[in-house]
Amino acid sequence: MKKLAILIIAIITASCVQEQHLKTVQVKIDMRGVDDVNSIGVKGNFTKPRWKVEVPLTDEDKDGIYETSLSQKTAVSGIEFKFVKNGEIYELKGKPNRVLQFEYKPENIIYSTKFNDIESVVIQRE
């Protein structure tokens, strides 16, 4: 009887695990018109440890739009994040974090915004 109970618990636990899907997010932030930009990064609940690691963005073509690409296999339904200027100046001070919702499938997403602007454009590609 004890073995049967352990087997049932193991089956229930195994069946509760959600399938993970690859999420690839290309992040673009327009820094044109923002003064004294030495670096720009993004912090959020998607790094380990959460909100402690800054992912750098780069402006390879010097057009004022910084970019990076994030890829992770996950079952989460979304992420929260903010952009950080010069390693310490968080955007949207006193405002909610940015939120990017995911669908339950593999996704390729382009997220485009301006520093300190709550408006954003999200393009999902299959």
HELIX and SHEET records of a PDB file:
HELIX    1   1 LYS A    2  SER A   15  1                                  14    
SHEET    1   A 4 ILE A  65  THR A  74  0                                        
SHEET    2   A 4 HIS A  21  ASP A  30 -1                                        
SHEET    3   A 4 GLU A 107  LYS A 114  1                                        
SHEET    4   A 4 SER A 120  ARG A 125 -1                                        
SHEET    1   B 4 VAL A  55  LEU A  57  0                                        
SHEET    2   B 4 ILE A  40  GLY A  44 -1                                        
SHEET    3   B 4 GLY A  78  LYS A  85 -1                                        
SHEET    4   B 4 ILE A  89  TYR A  90 -1                                        
SHEET    1   C 4 VAL A  55  LEU A  57  0                                        
SHEET    2   C 4 ILE A  40  GLY A  44 -1                                        
SHEET    3   C 4 GLY A  78  LYS A  85 -1                                        
SHEET    4   C 4 ARG A  98  GLN A 101 -1                                        
END                                                                             
